[in-house]
Amino acid sequence: MTAPAAPPAAPWSLPGEEVAAALGTDARTGLSSADAAARLAADGPNELPRKPPVPAWRRFLAQFADPLVYLLILAIVISVIAWVLEGAHGVPVDALVILAVITLNAVLGFVQENKAADAVAALSAMTQASSTVLRDGARVSIPSAQLVVGDVLILGEGDQVGADARLLSAASLRVIESSLTGEADAVSKRADAVAADADLADRTAMVYRGTSVAQGSGQAVVTATGGATEMGAIARMLDAVEDEDTPLEREITRVSKMLGGIVVAIAVVVVATLLALTPERTADSFIDALLLGVSLAVAAVPEGLPAILSVVLALGVQRMALHRAVVKKLSSVETLGSASVICSDKTGTLTRSEMTIQEVVTASGSTVVTGIGYEPNGHVAPDADGDGHPDGEPLTGALREEVTVVLSGGAMASDTELAEDDGVWSVVGDPTEGSFLVAELKLGTQGSREGRFTRVGMVPFTSERKLMSVLYTDAKHGTTILMSKGAPDVLMERCTRVRVGEVDQPLDAAARAEFSAHIADMSGRALRTLAVAYRDLDADEAAAVAAAGTDGVFDHLEQGLTLAGVVGIIDPARPEAAAAVAEAHRAGVRVLMITGDHPATAGRIAADLGIAAPGARVLTGRELSDMDDAALTDAVGRVNVYARVAPEHKLRIVGALKAQGQTVAMTGDGVNDAPALRAADIGVAMGVTGTQVTKEAATMVLADDNFATIVAAVREGRRIFDNIKKFLRYLLSSNMGEVLTVFGGVVLAGVIGLAGHSDSGVVLPLVATQILWINLITDSGPALAMGVDPSVEDVMARPPRRPDERVIDAAMWRGVLLIGAVMAAATLGTLDIFLPGGLIETSLSVDDLATARTAAFTTLVLAQLFNTVNSRSETVSAFRHLLVNKWLWGAIALGVVLQVAVVEVPFLQAAFSTASLDLAHWAVAVAMASLVLWVDELRKLVRRARLGGRV
């Protein structure tokens, strides 16, 4: 058993055999089973470090960690104390109701967050990855979690790389590293050492955990597992990024503290006022004043707010789930609504991550290939005027012959397969090679070569050669043909002829210049260019190929080629992404593209999507590294596209944006995106292509990887925030009406005729049970219905709310105080109308206290129900979109029915100290209550006039 030495610091800079020796590994036989078992026991499994799961009981208790809940717990304590001081008769109804509300809130939040966690786990669940290694000299397949340092990996097409490893050999090996570097194209790998200071993307002698093999084969010795891998390093970066409260959580904390101060102030003012108005200050009068102050303070607290807030957010989460977005934290739904910047990765997020041929240039002209992605829907048509659009004419004659050779030749010069599963098309192998297969299907010529060609050899692609060739025998003509595909500048140097129609002609200087001009034009439009060429082998060459077989060396045959043509390839933008970007801009939200891809490609896609103007500046990772914080802060305010960036650059960009006061949403799928997702105000991971690390770092996961879903989330978040403001406006103004009614009734008792109904002490306009009833029927159903209210205004036609914008701003406070005062005036006015000896003397001023109080009680209830339609907007008339919310009208109807019941049903009359009302009482109550609606309509009219009609 051989103990490994420490892995070299830069294994890519040393020969592979030297690295294997340093790790105590025989490159030919791999580790022994005993060595591997010992190393696994010493180093642990090849898994990324994960935080231990939080126990369920702690997650449940965390639901109570809210300042508003603390305030309600204090209200419970005060209510119980008041109940005890009153003699502990019956049960403390107030305390039990509030306790039930906060318990329901905790259960709701706990259940919803568990659902989100289960959904994310389901998205992440996949078959356990396995790796092929050499153990005891034999190839064996083991779970990737059992890989150890020193294992010799056997890599083949389609394999997932299970650990970081130094290549020992490579044959046409190309690896897709987009999940780690953001680079869409497969990267060529070779066993030769590279410089020790090479960047991650340039370490061609290494393969990394989480990447996949697109083409070729190879062997590599594992140099790092688990947390020591590059993916593990990024995972560790996440621990350095602290979670922050969402804007909604911060705002609710502020509101809760403010309400706490208001409650204390109300209690102090009421107690002091009552003591001042009481002629004989005895212990009993002090206790009575204290109890009244406490009851009013408890009434001022919107005890339904936490539960209603949780229900509204949970319903928002459910709506998001229907649109294929899984929100892991309730309050994160609203955060997207306040986003002012969306930082998006390119590959797979804004683009399809499906390389697509868009243009073919041959000797006879340009041809456009329509359709995007791997689904072979589209056609091939001429583009005579070179504007990038088909002319509407069919592809015929010489041009068709040339394009057929290009597309069929490129499809033949590949090791890739196109697969279809239940209507979903995918590429097994290199995405660029797959683009030829798709384009050939669109042309409809793939059937002509089936059964005709037999592959007999290959000259593999290498980064030095920049081309590959495949040898076929042609059964139709009895010949052997070489098909080549590669970089145009390299391949054209090997060409002496050019395909024109069905014949080969000399490739003269004029033809070369014309092709070079087309290539430059396509490159300038960020198309990746590849050339296709061919030649027939003579009899001696064909015989040599037949004798050598597939293991022969044929690169000497790649001379004297015939150029078939050049293709332009791009990873196309998602068709819905442009509309989503436009909608984000309409909502005042900047969209930034932050990618590891080439600057020209990033700029082209950004221009196509409307993220940046054509030719706009693209900042690269190298430029970002040279910037200090001040220069970076200035740059992020002006530049929308960033290319060739590393994870630390993304973190700096997000940090600079947040330092400017922006609310930042970051989308991504690769593990390189994870730290920035954690640092952003809200991280959005891709559910299909996203890595496990990214999903764990994010607060929201898109099950469909669709950027448009993010804009839908912004809309939903804004709607939720508006609805939160609606029911806050409603709850606070309604509770303010209750407080002012009782307080005004005590202070103005002599004016409204209330004082004459008691020989001693203070007569209240409402009794405690009536206040409790009002809270029960008006603070729950209507407020909850407003939480699901359809948008009254176009929420995407306004800029994002500022980070310093309050949920309850000065304008809302003015409205709350105004409506509360109108409610109190209407209620006390009704009381005055029906009581003799008050300010208002009418023929109706003959009722007893119980009847007059019931009428006032009914007026306050109806006023709060009128207030539901007021509160749907700060500026828009209540009569606009009046009937769109069936839940609100249901809640209003239920409130009216319950109020009629509490007034007219005998046993409820006894419980709530009410008396039956006749038609005149009801008419006065409805008329007085409606003042809330008319006064608020007048206020909105004045405000709209001040805003110049901008609502």
N, C-alpha and C positions, 0 to 999 in steps of 0.2 A: 504494500500500500504506500503510495507516494503522496506526501503532503505538498500541496501547491505553494509556490512562492506568491507574493503579492502581485496582482496584475500590473503590468507596466503602466506608467502614467499616461503614455500616448501610444497605445498598441498599433494604431494605424501608421505610425512612423517607423515601425520595425518590421523586418521580414516575418512572414506568418509562422515559419518553422521556429524562429527564435521566441515568438510569443507563446507558441504551444509548449516549447521546452520550459519556459519560465513558469508555466502553469502546471507542470508535471504531467503533460499529456503526450501520448504517442499519436501523432497525426494520422497514422495508418490504421490504428485499432481503437482509438478512443480510450475512454476510461474503463476500468474494470467495474463490475457491479458493486464490489466492496468499496472501492474508492468513491464512487458516486454516492453510495448510501452514507458514507462517513461525511462527505462534504455537505450533503443535504441536511444531515443532523446538525452539523456545525453552523451552517449559514442560514438554514431555514428554507422554506419553500420559495419558489420564484414568483412571489406575489408582491404587488405594490403595498406599501404600508397603509393601513386604513385605521381611522379612529374607531375605538370600540363603540358599538351601538349604544345609544342612550336608552336606559330602561324605560318601559312603558309608563311606570308610575311617575318618573321624573318628567317625561314628556307631557303627562296629564297635568301635573302640578305647574308646569311652565305656562299653561293656559291662563293661570291666575296672575301671572307676573305682568300686570298691566296697571298703570296708575289709576285708571277709571275704576277698575275692579277694587283697588285699594280703597278708593273713595266710597264705593258701595259697601264694602265690608265695614268701614267706619260708620256708614249709615245704619247698618244692621246693629252694630254695637249700641249706637245712640238710641235706636228704636227699642231695643231690649231694655235699656236703662229706663227710658220713658215708660215703658210697659210696667216695669217693676215699681217705679215711683207712683204710678196710678193705682197700684194695688194688685198687679199681676192677675187681673181678671180675664178669663177666656184665654185666647192664644194671641201672641204678638203677630198679627196678620201682616203688617208692613214688613217686619223682619223676615218672615217666612217667604213672602212674595219676592223680595229682593234676593234672598238666598237661592230660591228656585231659578231666578233669572240668571244669576252668575254661574250656577252649576250647569244650566242648560247651555250657556255660552261656552263653558269649558269643554263639555262633552261634544258639542258641535265642532269646535276647532280641532279637538283631538281626533275625531272620526275623519274629518276632511283631510287633515294632514297625513293621516295613515293611508287614506285612499290614494293621495298623491304619491306617497312613498311606494305603495304597491304598484302603481302605474309605471313609475320610473323603473322599478325593479323588473317589471315585465318587459319594458322596452330594452333593458340592458341584458336580459336573459338570452343566452345563446349557447350553442354546443361548446363544451369544454375544449379549449384549444389543445392541439397535440403537436408534437415535434418529432422528427425522425433524427436519431442520433446513432453514433457508433458506440456500442458497449460490448466489451470483450471481443472486439473484432468483427461484430455482426451488426447489421442495421436493425434497429428496433424503434417502434413508435411508443412514445411515452407522453403522459400529460405534460404540457409546457410548464406547469407548476413544479415539476420535479427536475427541471433543468438545473445544472450546477455549473459553477465556473470550471472550465477545463473540458466540458463536453464538446464533442465534435458534431456540429449540426450538418445534416444533409439537406440541402435546399433545392426545391424544384418549383416549377410554375404553379402558381396558385397557393403556395405555402404562406402561412403567417409566420413571421420571424418571432420566435418566442423569447429571445434574450439578445442583449448586445453581444456582437461577436466579430472577431477578426477573420477576414477571409483567408483561407489557405489555397483555394483554387476557385476559378470562376470561368464558366463557358457561356458567353452571350448573356451574362446575368444582368438583368435590369430589375430594379426594385422601386415600388411606388412608396414614396416617403411623405405624401401629402399630409398624413395625420400628424407628422412630427415637424416638418419644415414648412408646410403650406404650398410646396411646389407641386403643380398638377402633373407634370410630365414624369414618366418613369426615369429613374437615374441609373446610368450605366455603372456597373461595379467591376472592379478588377482586384487581383490579389497583390498588385504592386504597392509598395509603401508610398505614402504621401508625406508632406511636410508636417511636422509636429504642431505647428500653429494654424493648420488648415481649419476653416470654419466647418461647422457640423455638416452643412450641405455639400461640402467639398471632400469629405472623408470617404473617398470611393473605395477604400480598402475595408470599410466597416459596414455591417448591417445592424439594424437596431430593432429592438422590441417594438411591436405594434405596427411595423411596416409589412408589406406583402410583396412576394416575388411575382413580377409580371411576365418575365421571360427568362429562359435559360436555366442553368443549374450551377451549383457550387457547393463547397464545403467550407465551414468556418468553425473556429474554436471560440467557445463562449468566454467572454472576458468580464461580464457583469450580469448579475441577476437581480430581480426584485427592486428594492429601493436604490440600488447602485446604478441602475440603467439610466439612460438619458430621460426616459419617460418617468422614472422614479425621481430624478432631479427636479423635473417640472412639478411632479406631485408634491415634493417637499416645499417648492416655492409657494404652494397654496397655503401651507400652514403659516407662512409669514404674513399673509394677507388677512387682516382681521375682518370678521363679518360686521357690517354696520346695520343699524336700524333703517328700515325703509322710510321714505318721506312720510308715508301715512302714519307709521308708528311714531315718528318724531312729532307729527302734528297732533295725534291723539294724546300723546303724553302732555304736550303743551296745553291742549284744551282741558284735559283732566285736571291739571294743576290750577288752571284758571277757574274752572268750576268749583274746585275745592275752596279757593279764596272767596268766590261768590257765596258759597254755602255758609262759610263762617261769617261773612259780612251780614248776610240776611239774618242769621240767628242772633247776632249781636244787636243789630238795629231793631229787630222786632222785640226782643226781650227788653231793651232799653226803653223803647216807645211805650210798651204796655206798662212797664213799671212807672214811667212818668205820668201815664194817664190814670193810674190806679190811685184813688184817694187814700186808701189804707193799705200800707205795704206790710203785709203779714207773711209768715212763712208759706201759707197756702197760696197767696197771690203770687209769691215769687216762683213757686213750683208750677202754678198755672201758666205764668208768663214763659218760664223755661220750656215747658212742654209744647206750648204753641210755637215758640221759636224753633224748637227741634223739629216739630212736624212740618213746618214750612220749609226748613232747610232740606229735609228729606224729600219733600215734594219738589223742590227746585232741582234735584238731581235726576236727570233722565235715566232712570234705572234700566230702561230697556235698551239703552244705546249699545252696550257691549254685545248683547245677543243679536240685535238688529244688524249691527255692523258685521258680525260674523256670518249671519245668514246671507246678507247682501253679497259679501265677498265669496261665500261658498257657492251661491247661485252663479256669480260671475265665473268662478272656477269651472262649474259644470258647463256653462255656455262655451267657455274656452275649450273644454275637453271635446265638445261636439265639433269644434274646428281643429281638432288634432293637436291641441297644446295642453301639456300637463304642467300645472302650477304646483310647486312643492310647498309653497308658503302662502297662506291666504293674502296677507297684506301686500305681496309682490304683484298681485293683479293690478292694483291701483298704481304701482310705481311706474309701469310702462306708460300709463296715461299721462304721467308728468315728465316723461323722457323728452329731453330737448336734443339729444344726439344719439343716433344708433350707429355703433361701430360694428361693421360686418366683415366677416371673412369673405373671400371671393369663391374659392373652389368648393362646390357642393352646396353653397348657401345662396349666393347670387347667380352662380352658374350651375349647370346640370352635372358637372364633373363627368361629362361624356364628350370626348373629342369627336369633332364633326368636320368633315370636309365641306367647305363652302364654295370653293372655286377650283377649276381645273384649267390650266393654260397649256395649249399644244400649238403646234406649228400653224394650225389653221385658225386660231383665235381663242377666245375665252369662253368658258362654260360655267354656268351656275348650278350648284347642287342645292335644292331646296330641302326643307325639313331639318329638324335638329334632333340630337340625341341618337340613341342606338336603335330606336324603333324605325324600321326601314320604310317610313312614310315620306313621300316626296318624289321629286323627279329631277332629271338632268336636262337642262335646256340651254341653248346658246345665249351669249351676252355680247352681241355685236358691237354695241356702243360702249361697253366697258363700265357701265354704271353700277354693276353688282346686282342687277335685276334681270330675270329672264325676259327675252324679247317676245315671248308668246308663240314663237315658231318651234316646230318639232326639231329634235336633234337628228340630223340625217347626214348622209354623204361622208366626205373625208373627215369632218369634225367628229362624227360619231365613231368612226373607225379608230381615230386617235384616242378619244376619251376611253373607249373600250379597252384599249391596250394599257392605258395608264391605270385605270381602276382595277382591272383584272390582274395586271402585273403586280400592282401594289398589294392586292389581296393574296396573291400567290407567294410573294416575298415576305412571309410572316409566319409566326408560330402561334397565332391567336385564333380563337373560335368565338363565333357569335351564337348565343343561346337564347331561347325563348321559353319562358315558364309562365303559363297561365296569363298570357298577354303582356308579360313584362320581359323586355329585352335586356340582355346584359352581355358584357364581353369577358371572356375568360382569357386573360393574358394582357398584353400591352394595349392600353386604350387607343393609342395612335394607330396601331395596326388594325384595330377593330374598326376604325373609321373607314378604311378601305373596303372592308367587308360590307358595311352598311351602304356605302355609296354604290358599290357594285350591285347590290340588291335593288337599289332605286333605279339604276340603269336597266336592270332586268337581263343581264348577260351572264350571270353566274352559272346558269344551266348549260351554257355552251361549252364549258370546260370540265363539266362533271364526267368522269370516266376517261377523259382524254389525256390528262397529265398525271404523271407518276413522279413523285419526288425522289431524287436519288442522292442529293447532297446539299450542303449548306456552307456558306462562308459567313461566320457569325459577325454580328455588329460589335464594334468596340468603340470606345470614346476617341481613340486615336484615328481609326479608320473613318468613322462617321458614316458608315454605310453597311448594308448587309446584302448578301446574294443567296439565291436558292436555285438549285439545279433541278430541272424536270426533263423527263423524256416525253415527247409529244407523239402519242400513238397515231394521230391523224396523218402527220407528215413523216413519221419515222425518224425524227431528229431529237437532239438534246439542246435545250435552251437554258440560258442563264438569265434570271430576272433579278435586277438590282434595285434597291431603294435606299436613299440616303440624303445627306445635306446637298442642296443643289450645287454649291460651289465646288464641292469635292467630286460629285458624280459627273458634272459637266466636263471636268478636266479629263475624265476617262472616256468621254464620248467623242466620236469622229463623225457620226451621222445622226440624222434626225428623222423621226417617223412623220411622213406626210401622206395622209390618206392610208393607202394599203402598201406603200412602197417606202424604202429608205433612201434619203438623199443626203448629200454632204452637209455637215453642220459648219457653215461658213461663218465669218466674223459678223456679218449682218444679223444672222439668225441668233448667234450667241448674244449679241447686244440686245436684241429684242427680248429674248428670254430673261436676260439680266435685268432689264427695265421692269418687266412684269414681276420678277422676284422682289426687286426693291420696293415696288408699289405694294405688294402684298405684305411684306415685312413692315412697311410703314403703317399699314392698317392692323398691325399686331397679329397677323396670321402667321402661324408656324408653317414654313415651306418645306416640302419634301419633293425630291425629283425621282422619277421612275425611268429606268433604262433597261435594255436587254441586248442579247446577241445570240445568234445560233452558233453552236460549236461545230467545228469541222469534224471529219471522221476520226482523225487521230486523237483530238481532244475528247471526243465522246467516248472513244475506247478507253482512254486513260481514266476518265471519270467512272466508267463501268467497272474497271479493274480496281480502282481505289475504294469504291463504296463510299458510304457516308462519313467514314473517318479520314477521308483524303484531305489534302491541302490544296485548295483551288483558287487562292486569291490571285494567282498569276493570270487567271482567266478574265479578271475584271478590267480589261483594256479593250479599246476599239469598240466601245458600246454604241448603241443607237439610243438617243434620247427620245423617250416617248412623250414626256411632258412633266409639268410641275403642278402640285396641288397646294392649296392654302387651307390650313386646318386651324380650328379654334375650339376651345371649350365654351360653348355658347351660353349666353345669359338665359336664365329661366324666363320664359315668355311673360309670366305674371309679375316678374320682379320689377320691370320698368314701370308698370302701373302702380305697384306698391311704393316705389321710390317717389313717384309723382304725388301720390296721396300723402306720403310723409312730408314732402316739401309743402304741400298745400296746408298741412297742419303745423307748419313752422318747425319741423323736425329736420335737422341736418342728418344726412347719411354719409358716413365715412367708410371707405373700403380700406381694410388693412389686411394685406396678404403677403405671403412669402413668394409669390410668383414674380415673373419678370416685369419690370416697370412698363414696357411697351404694352404688354398684354393687359396689365392692370389698368393702364390709361384707356385702352380701347374699350374694355368692358365697362369701365366707369362712364365713358362718353356714351356708349350704347344705352346704358340704363338711366342716363341723366344725372348721375352722381356728380360729374364734373364736366366742364365744357371740353370739347375736342382740343387737344394740345395743352390742356391745363397742366400745371406743375405736378409731378409725382415725386414724392420724397422717398428716398431709399433708406434702408436700415443703416447703411454706412454713414449717410448724411445725418441721420438721427443721432448716431453715436458721437459725432463730432459736435453736436449742439449742447450747450449748457441749458439749464432749466428755463432761463429767461427766453432764450432763442426758441426753445421748443414750445413754450407757452404762446409765443407770437405766431409760430408756424401753425399750430393746431387751430388757430382762429381763422386761418386763410386756406389751408390745404386740405383737400377732401380725399386724396388717394395716397396710400403708403404701400410700398412694395419692398420685397426682399427684407422683411422685418423678422426679427427674432422675438421670442417670448418677452424678454426684458424691454424691448421697444414698445410692445403692446401695453405693457404695464405703465411705462412712462407716458404714453399717449393718453391712456385713461386717466392717469393721475393729473396730467396737465389740464385736461378738460374739466375734471372735478374741481381743480383749484380755481377755475374760471367761474365756478358756480353752476356748471351744467349738470343735469341729471342724465347719467350715461347708461345706455343699454348696450351690451356687448354680445354679439352672436358669434358662434363658431362651432366647429365640429372636431377639429384636431386637438390632440393633447397639448399642442403648443398654445392653444387658445385658453386653456383652463385657468392660468393665473389671472389673466385679464378679465375673464368671466367672474371670478371671485371678487376682484377689486372693483368692478363696475357696480353701479347701483342695482342693476339687475342683469344677471347672466342668462343667456338663452342658448341652450345646447341643441344640437341636431340629434333627433332620436334614432334615425336610421344609420347615418354615417358617423355619428359622434362616438368618441371613445368613452370608455367607462369613467376615466378620470374627468373628462369634460362634463359628463352628466352629473357626476357627484358635485362638481364645483358650481354648477348652474342652479338658479332658482326656478327656471322654467325650461321644459324640454319640448321641442317641437317634434311630434310623432311623424310628421310628413316632410320635415326638412324644408319647409316652404317659407321663403322670406315674406311672402304676402301675409302669412299668418301673424307675423310680428306686427304688421300695420293694423291688422284686425284686432290684435291685442292692445295696441295703442288706443284704438277707438273704444274698445270695451273698457279699458282702464279709465279713459276720460268720462265715459258714461257713468261708471261706478263712482268716480269722484263727484260728479255732478249730483248723483243720487244721494251720496253721503251728505253733501251740502243741503240737499232738499230736506232730508229727514232731521238733520241737525237744526235747520231753520225752523222746521215745524215743531220739533220737541222743545227747543228752547223758548220759542215765542209762546207756545201753549203753556209750558210750565211757568213762564214769566207772568202770563195772564192769571194763573192760579195764585201765585204769590202776591201780585198787586191787588187782586180781588180781596184776599183776606186782609192784607195790610191796609188797603184803602177802606175796607169795611170797618176795621177797628178805629182808624184815625178819623173817618168821616161818619161815624155812627150817628152822631147828633144831627148831621146835615141830611142824611137820607132816611131818617125816621126809625133807625134801628135801635137807638139808645133807649127809646121809650118802652121797649119790650122786656126790660129787665130792671128789677129794683136795685140790684147790686152786681158788680162785676161787669165783664165785657161780653156782649152778644156777638157771635161770629156770623158773618154772612153765609158761610158754609160750615157744615160739621165735618169732622175728620173722616167719617166713612164715605161721605160724598166726594171728598178730595181723592180718596183711594179709588172710588169707582171711576172717576174721571181719568185717572192714570191708567186704570185697567183697560177701559174701552177705547181710549183715544191715543195712548202712547204706544200701543203694540201694533194692532192691525193696520191702521192707516200709515204709520211710519214704515212698517215693513213693506206695504204696497208701494210706497214711494221709493223704496230701495230697489224695486224692479221696474221703475217707471221708464217707458221708452223715452228716447231723447226728444226734448221739446225743441232744442236748438241743434244746429249742425256743429257737432263737437269737433269736427276736423277742419272747421273754417276759422279757427282761432289759434294763436300761438300757444305753446306749452305754458303751463302756469310756472311762475318763477319759484325758485326754491324758498324764497322768503315770503311767498304769498300764503296767507293764512286761510285755513278752512273757514274760520269765523273771522272775517275781516271787519273793518269799521262800518262798511255799508250794511253788512248782515246784522251787526249789532244795532245799528239804527233801526233796521226793519224789525228786529226782535223786540226792541223796546217799544216801538210804535204799535205793533200788533198786540203785544202784551198789554199796553195801556188801553187800546181800543177794546180788547176783551174785557178788561177790568171795568172800564167805563160802561160798556154794554150790560155787563152782569149787575153791577151796582145800580145802574139806571133802571133796569128791570125791577130790582128789589124796591127801589124808590117809588116806581110807578104803582106798585101794588100795596105799599105800606102807607098809611096815613101819617101826617106830621112831617113829611120829608120835603125835599126841594121841589119835587114834581107832584102837584096835586091834580088828580083827574077823577073821573067817575069810577075808575077802577081801584082807587086807593082805599079799599075797604077790607082787604084780606087780612087774615091772621098771619102770624110769622111763618108757620109751617108752609102755607100755600105760597106766600111771597118768596120764601127761601127756595121752594121747589122750582118756581118759575125762573128764579135767578140761576139756580143749579142747572136747569135745562138750557138756559141761554148760554151758559159757559160751555156746556157740552157741544151744543150746536155750533157755537162760534169756532170751537176747535175743529169741528168737521168741515166748516166752511174754509178754515185755514189750510186744510189739506190741498185744495186746488190752488190757493194762493202760493203755497210754498214750492210749487213745481218749478218756478223760475224767479230770479231776482228782477228780471226786466220784462219778460214775455207775459202777455195777458193770460189770465187764467182761462179765458174762453177760447184760446188757441189750442188746438189738439185736445179739446176738453174731454172727449170720450175714448181716447186711445188706451187708457189703462183700466181694464175691466176689474183688476184686483183692487184698485183704489175705490172704484164705485161699489164694489162688493163690501169693502171694509166700511165705507160710509153708510151703506144701507144697513149693515149689521149694527153699527153704532146707533142709528136712529131707532131700530127695532128694540135694542136693549134699553135705550133710554125711555122709550114708551113703556116698556115692561117695568122698569124700576119706579116709574111714576104711577102706574095704574094697577099693578099686581099687588094685592094686599100684603102678602108675606114679605115682599121686597120693600114695600112702604115702611113696614115696621123695622126692617133691618137698616134702611138707609134714611130714615126720618123724612120721608116724602109724603106728599098729599096729592090727590087727584087734581088734574087741571082741566078747565073747560076750554072751549075753542078759542075764546078771547085770550086766555093765558098763552096757549100755544102760538097764536098769531103774533102776539107781542114778542114772545121768545124768539120766533123765527126772524121777525123783522129786526129786532135788536142784534141778534147774532150775525145777520147778514151785513151789518156795518163793517165787520172785519173784511169782507170781500170788497166792498165798495171803496173803503179807505185805501186798501192796498192797491186796487186798480188805479186810483188817482195817483198814488205814490209812484207806481210803475210808469204811468203816463208822463209824469214830470221827469223821471229819470231817463226815459227814452228820448225826450225832447232835449235834455242836456247832452246825451250821447249822440245827438244828430241822427237818430234813427238806426244807429249801429247796435243791433241786438242779436 
